[in-house]
Amino acid sequence: MLNPKEFYHLLIENKVDFFAGVPDSLLKDFNAYVMDNTPQKNHTITHNEGGAIALVTGYHLATNKMGLVYMQNSGLGNTVNPLTSLADREVYSIPMLILIGWRGEPGVHDEPQHVKQGRITLSLLETLEIPYSILPDNIAEARKTLEDSISHSKQNNIPYALIVRKGTFETYELRNKTEKDYQINREKALKLIIDNLDERDIIVSTTGMLSRELFEYRKALEQSHNKDFLTVGCMGHSSMLALGIALLKPSRNIYCLDGDGSLIMHLGSLAIIGQKSPNNFKHVVFNNGAHDSVGGQPTAGLTVDVLGVAEACGYKEVIRAETKEEILNGFSKLKKSEGPSLLEILIKKGSRKDLGRPTTPPIENKKDFMQELQK
Ligand SMILES: Cc1ncc(C[n+]2csc(CCOP(=O)(O)OP(=O)(O)O)c2C)c(N)n1
């Protein structure tokens, strides 16, 4: 396995000292080392992966050096436009390294939302005409691969991708934890919301652990999953998906259960929700200031004024809650409010170690959900 510290120092030796990206579970140990050891100016956890490509392009323009973008392969889609119309050799021709966590690698078991993306990752890079190598998991070979990749990228002035298989990096425990000591974690807060829903309420839940916790809670309560749409992939798009339902099902209240990382990934959605303004659209943001599902790396969740943004986008009521009592009161207000309205719940990081995954395939979930919407 590769030691994150050794790999990081290989990059620094090769003058790659500027990092940007969206965290990934396969890269979490490398991400943690970067966070602990890189000056703030040289490391940015971006709102989405396309933003990271643009940021690293700006770095190159300012310094004539190459930076590194890190991401899960799910994020490749977010980079297609800046890669083809900005960094591509036929446009501005920008050298950079792209470190990609390979979820869903063929032959390695993974969740349904990763299977296709895993299968097409290499051919997608080929279509984009981005050369790539698989990052070896021992330092001697990794050094050679890295040096070759950097010189190819520099000589041709193009992005070069390094693909990271599951289990490539050794464990590295983040030292600089910026924990906020909010009282309640996501799962507890989620249960308070579920316990207080009305019979006909519909849920669209975001990517990551929140949807897994929701699935398990319904199971524990012996309730069906029919009223929940689990957005298992497609991070950041739950609110637009919920908007689509809210506009066409005005007699049902639609609750989008979002995360701060997901909200910020496509923050522009709030402007459109405010503009379309369906009064049955209710947004609940579980804000732990982190990408908790993939290692707890910080987001801008606790520096951005979520309520202020929502209000400025046209949400009619915005509420913040932190304690159990505030959550219960806040949710009761949200239920009675005219939408679009938003409840931000400040929560602490962390999840159960034994948290399972949805056992119903996405297609079945979709069928049941669509039937429920017809009622
Ligand atoms: C486009 C894309 N980029 C990255 C990921 C990897 N990923 C899955 S969940 C997650 C974090 C979500 O953070 P947040 O919405 O704040 O929820 P939390 O995990 O904190 O509950 C990330 C980065 C992904 N699934 N899709």
The ligand as an SDF file (V2000), in Angstrom:
LIG
                    3D

 26 27  0  0  0  0  0  0  0  0999 V2000
  -20.3630   14.2060   -7.9530 C   0  0  0  0  0  0  0  0  0  0  0  0
  -19.9200   13.4950   -6.7220 C   0  0  0  0  0  0  0  0  0  0  0  0
  -18.8060   13.8930   -6.0860 N   0  0  0  0  0  0  0  0  0  0  0  0
  -18.3970   13.2620   -4.9570 C   0  0  0  0  0  0  0  0  0  0  0  0
  -19.1000   12.2040   -4.4530 C   0  0  0  0  0  0  0  0  0  0  0  0
  -18.6270   11.4500   -3.2220 C   0  0  0  0  0  0  0  0  0  0  0  0
  -19.5010   11.7630   -2.0650 N   0  0  0  0  0  0  0  0  0  0  0  0
  -20.5300   10.9660   -1.6780 C   0  0  0  0  0  0  0  0  0  0  0  0
  -21.3370   11.5330   -0.3430 S   0  0  0  0  0  0  0  0  0  0  0  0
  -20.3090   12.8670   -0.2370 C   0  0  0  0  0  0  0  0  0  0  0  0
  -20.4120   13.8620    0.8890 C   0  0  0  0  0  0  0  0  0  0  0  0
  -21.7490   14.4630    1.0410 C   0  0  0  0  0  0  0  0  0  0  0  0
  -21.6400   15.5140    1.9800 O   0  0  0  0  0  0  0  0  0  0  0  0
  -22.9280   16.1850    2.6070 P   0  0  0  0  0  0  0  0  0  0  0  0
  -23.9280   16.4550    1.5570 O   0  0  0  0  0  0  0  0  0  0  0  0
  -22.4800   17.3460    3.4320 O   0  0  0  0  0  0  0  0  0  0  0  0
  -23.5400   15.0540    3.5230 O   0  0  0  0  0  0  0  0  0  0  0  0
  -22.9000   14.2840    4.7900 P   0  0  0  0  0  0  0  0  0  0  0  0
  -22.1000   13.1810    4.1980 O   0  0  0  0  0  0  0  0  0  0  0  0
  -22.0830   15.2680    5.5790 O   0  0  0  0  0  0  0  0  0  0  0  0
  -24.0990   13.7980    5.5280 O   0  0  0  0  0  0  0  0  0  0  0  0
  -19.3440   12.8550   -1.2650 C   0  0  0  0  0  0  0  0  0  0  0  0
  -18.2900   13.9000   -1.4590 C   0  0  0  0  0  0  0  0  0  0  0  0
  -20.2660   11.8130   -5.1620 C   0  0  0  0  0  0  0  0  0  0  0  0
  -21.0410   10.8040   -4.7420 N   0  0  0  0  0  0  0  0  0  0  0  0
  -20.6380   12.4650   -6.2660 N   0  0  0  0  0  0  0  0  0  0  0  0
  1  2  1  0
  2  3  1  0
  2 26  2  0
  3  4  2  0
  4  5  1  0
  5  6  1  0
  5 24  2  0
  6  7  1  0
  7  8  2  0
  7 22  1  0
  8  9  1  0
  9 10  1  0
 10 11  1  0
 10 22  2  0
 11 12  1  0
 12 13  1  0
 13 14  1  0
 14 15  2  0
 14 16  1  0
 14 17  1  0
 17 18  1  0
 18 19  2  0
 18 20  1  0
 18 21  1  0
 22 23  1  0
 24 25  1  0
 24 26  1  0
M  CHG  1   7   1
M  END
$$$$
